[in-house]
């Protein structure tokens, strides 16, 4: 898994990606224009879902996007 934290580990933005089952799974987390914490979930570059109030752990791909949008085994 590859991750980036543009504002350091204490910031509220992150982006991670990993290849699983021959597909690239990505998640991006950060504030929207209204200051709410949002995440976006992508499979092979196509947005498959979003989540509001996302916790930092969503960037680990095993929480948030994983269960709801990625349907990956544990």
N, C-alpha and C positions, 0 to 999 in steps of 0.2 A: 504494500500500500504506500502510495506517495501522498504527502500532505504539504500544504503551505499555510503559513499563518502570517499574513501581511503586517499585522500589528503586534506580533509576538504572541507567546502562549497565553498572555493575560488579555489579549484583545478579543473582540466579539466576532471576528471574521475568520473563516477557515475554508479550505477547499481540499478534498481528498479524492483519490481515485484508485481503483484496483480492478484487475481483470479476473473475472470468475465465470466459469461455464462459457468460456470463449466470448464473453461480452464485457465491455468496459463500463464499470459502474462508478458514478461520480456523485459527490454531494458538495454543495456550496452553501455556506451559512454566513449571514451578516444582516445588518439592519436595512429595512426598506426606507422609502422616503418619509414615512410617518414615524420612524424610529423603532418599529416593532422588529423583533428578531425573527427572521424568516430563513427557511432553507429551501433549496431546489434540488431535486433528485433527477439524475440523467442516466440513461442506458444507451450506450453507443451514440452519445451526443444528442439524444432526443429527450426533452424534459418529460418525465413520467409522473411527476407530482411535486407538491410543495407542502411545507408545514410551517405553521405559525407558532411562535414561542419556543423555537427549537433550542434545546440545551446544547452545550458545547460538545457533548458526547456524540451528537448526530454525525460529526465528521469522522467518527471511527467506522462508519458504514454498517456497523452491527446493531446500531440503534437508529431510531427514526426512519430513514429511508429503507433500510434493509427489510424489515418486516412488512411494512405497509405497501411499498412500491417495488422493491426488488425481488421479493419472494425467493430469497436465498436460504439454503439450509444452514443451520447453526454450525 
